[in-house]
């Protein structure tokens, strides 16, 4: 098959019609034929899907994930999160006023952070349960929608398969196969009859040759008799004269 002539050809099968695939050794034979055919279709969509681009760039819109993916690709160890900012430690130089000022600012930040955590916990305790119930309700609604869509797709696939089966005319193929078998039988009968007639014709020709040969032999004997008659008359006259 020429790929340029049929660029959009998709190899398909009719498992509900082609029952021969279940015969012993048939599947291996079919797989071999398909493999040979696919080798000719180097530019097919199947080969394009298998030839995944090597320069594909992941996480274009997420620099953080892109950096992490690059780190994993390079085999580098993960960088631990810096927790020093969450520690309340006194400065090393206790005489340095600026260091103490930074330590106090850090303690205020930690206190504000803890205050915000307590506030968030109070909000979670007050509204968290209802928020989760609402979220679960939304998820259940989405699940129902997905299930409905899935069922519609399944029904569509079922109808499509029925349509394909009708269009591919399984009964018509079986009828044509029966007709083909009947015609093959009739052709064999005609061939046998022809062979019989040819044999009879050869026998008739042989009989004709035999009859011709016999007729020629009879004609030759008659000619010999005719030639011998004058000689007998001459001999009779000579005997009279004597």
C-alpha positions in Angstrom: 0.0 0.0 0.0 1.3 3.4 -1.0 1.4 5.8 2.0 1.3 8.9 -0.2 -1.7 7.6 -2.1 -3.7 6.8 1.1 -2.2 9.1 3.8 -5.3 8.9 6.2 -5.9 5.1 6.0 -6.5 3.6 9.5 -6.0 -0.1 9.9 -9.2 -1.5 11.3 -10.7 -5.0 11.8 -14.1 -6.5 12.0 -13.9 -8.9 15.0 -17.6 -9.7 14.9 -17.3 -10.7 11.2 -13.7 -12.0 10.8 -13.9 -15.0 13.0 -10.9 -16.5 11.4 -8.7 -14.5 13.8 -9.4 -17.2 16.4 -7.8 -19.9 14.3 -4.5 -21.4 15.5 -1.6 -19.4 14.2 -3.8 -16.8 12.5 -3.2 -14.0 15.0 0.6 -14.3 14.6 0.2 -14.2 10.8 -2.0 -11.1 11.0 0.4 -9.4 13.4 3.2 -10.1 11.0 1.3 -8.6 8.1 0.3 -5.5 10.1 3.9 -5.0 11.2 5.1 -5.3 7.5 2.4 -2.8 6.5 3.3 -0.3 9.3 6.9 -0.4 8.2 5.8 1.1 4.9 3.8 3.8 6.7 6.8 5.7 8.1 4.9 9.0 8.0 1.7 7.7 9.6 0.0 9.3 12.7 1.0 6.2 14.6 4.7 6.7 14.0 4.4 10.4 14.7 2.9 9.6 18.1 5.7 7.1 18.8 8.4 9.6 17.8 7.9 11.8 20.9 9.9 15.1 20.5 13.1 15.1 22.4 13.1 18.9 22.9 9.7 19.0 24.6 9.7 21.6 27.4 7.7 20.8 30.5 6.0 23.3 32.8 6.5 26.4 30.6 4.0 28.4 32.6 5.3 27.4 36.0 8.9 28.4 36.8 8.9 26.7 40.2 7.9 23.3 38.8 10.3 23.8 35.9 13.1 24.4 38.3 12.2 21.4 40.4 11.9 19.2 37.3 15.3 20.3 36.1 16.7 19.5 39.6 15.2 16.0 39.4 16.6 15.5 35.9 20.1 16.5 37.0 19.9 14.2 40.1 20.5 16.9 42.6 19.4 16.6 46.2 16.4 18.6 47.3 17.1 21.9 49.0 15.7 21.9 52.6 13.5 24.8 53.6 15.2 27.5 55.6 13.6 27.4 59.1 16.0 29.8 60.8 13.6 32.7 60.4 11.0 30.9 62.6 13.5 30.5 65.5 13.6 32.9 68.4 17.3 33.0 69.2 19.3 35.7 70.9 22.0 37.4 68.9 25.6 36.2 69.1 26.9 39.6 70.0 24.8 40.7 72.9 26.4 44.1 72.9 25.2 44.9 69.4 22.1 47.0 69.5 21.3 46.4 65.8 21.3 42.7 66.3 19.0 43.0 69.3 16.7 45.2 67.2 16.5 42.5 64.5 15.9 39.8 67.1 13.0 41.9 68.5 11.5 42.4 65.1 11.7 38.7 64.4 9.9 37.9 67.7 7.2 40.4 66.7 6.9 38.7 63.4 6.6 35.3 65.0 4.0 36.6 67.5 2.0 38.0 64.6 2.4 34.7 62.7 1.1 32.7 65.7 -1.8 35.2 66.1 -2.8 34.7 62.4 -2.6 30.9 62.9 -4.9 31.1 65.8 -7.3 33.3 63.8 -7.2 30.9 60.9 -7.9 28.0 63.3 -10.9 29.8 64.7 -12.2 30.5 61.2 -11.7 26.8 60.3 -13.4 25.6 63.4 -16.4 27.9 62.7 -16.7 27.6 58.9 -14.5 24.7 58.0 -17.1 21.9 58.4 -19.7 23.8 56.2 -17.0 24.7 53.7 -16.0 21.0 53.4 -19.6 19.9 53.1 -20.1 22.5 50.3 -16.9 21.3 48.6 -18.0 17.7 48.9 -21.4 18.6 47.5 -19.7 20.3 44.5 -17.4 17.3 44.0 -20.4 14.9 44.0 -22.2 17.1 41.5 -19.1 17.1 39.3 -18.9 13.4 39.7 -22.5 13.0 38.6 -21.9 15.2 35.6 -18.8 13.2 34.7 -20.7 9.9 35.1 -23.5 11.2 32.9 -21.0 12.4 30.3 -19.3 9.0 30.4 -22.6 7.2 30.0 -23.4 9.4 27.0 -20.0 8.6 25.5 -20.5 4.9 26.0 -24.0 5.1 24.5 -22.5 7.1 21.6 -19.8 4.5 21.1 -22.4 1.7 21.2 -24.5 3.4 18.6 -21.4 4.1 16.5 -20.4 0.4 16.6 -23.9 -0.6 15.6 -23.8 1.9 12.7 -20.3 0.6 11.7 -21.6 -3.0 11.9 -24.6 -2.0 9.7 -22.5 0.0 7.2 -19.9 -2.8 7.0 -22.8 -5.1 6.1 -21.8 -8.3 8.0 -24.9 -10.1 6.6 -24.2 -8.9 3.1 -20.6 -10.1 3.4 -21.8 -13.6 4.6 -24.3 -13.6 1.7 -21.6 -12.7 -0.8 -19.3 -15.4 0.7 -22.1 -18.0 0.2 -22.7 -16.7 -3.3 -18.9 -16.8 -4.0 -18.8 -20.4 -2.7 -21.8 -21.4 -4.8 -20.2 -19.8 -7.9 -16.9 -21.5 -7.2 -18.8 -24.8 -7.0 -20.5 -24.1 -10.3 -17.1 -23.1 -11.9 -15.6 -26.4 -10.7 -18.6 -28.3 -12.2 -18.1 -26.4 -15.5 -14.4 -27.2 -15.4 -15.1 -30.9 -14.8 -17.7 -30.9 -17.6 -15.1 -29.1 -19.9 -12.5 -31.7 -19.0 -14.9 -34.5 -19.7 -15.9 -32.9 -23.1 -12.2 -32.5 -24.0 -11.5 -36.1 -23.2 -14.5 -37.2 -25.3 -13.3 -34.9 -28.1 -9.9 -36.4 -28.0 -11.5 -39.9 -28.2 -13.6 -38.8 -31.2 -10.6 -37.3 -33.0 -8.7 -40.5 -32.3 -11.7 -42.6 -33.7 -11.8 -40.2 -36.7 -8.1 -40.8 -37.4 -8.7 -44.6 -37.1 -11.6 -44.4 -39.5 -9.7 -42.3 -42.0 -6.8 -44.8 -41.8 -9.2 -47.7 -42.4 -10.9 -45.8 -45.3 -7.5 -45.1 -46.9 -6.6 -48.7 -46.6 -9.9 -49.8 -48.2 -9.3 -47.3 -51.1 -5.8 -48.5 -51.6 -7.0 -52.1 -51.8 -9.7 -51.1 -54.3 -7.0 -49.4 -56.4 -4.9 -52.4 -56.3 -7.8 -54.6 -57.6 -8.5 -52.1 -60.4 -4.9 -52.2 -61.5 -4.8 -56.0 -61.4 -7.9 -56.5 -63.6 -6.3 -55.4 -67.1 -3.4 -57.8 -66.6 -5.9 -60.7 -66.2 -7.7 -59.8 -69.5 -4.4 -59.7 -71.4 -3.5 -63.0 -70.1 -6.9 -64.4 -71.1 -6.5 -63.1 -74.7 -3.0 -64.6 -75.0 -4.4 -67.9 -73.9 -7.1 -67.7 -76.6 -4.6 -66.8 -79.4 -2.4 -69.7 -78.3 
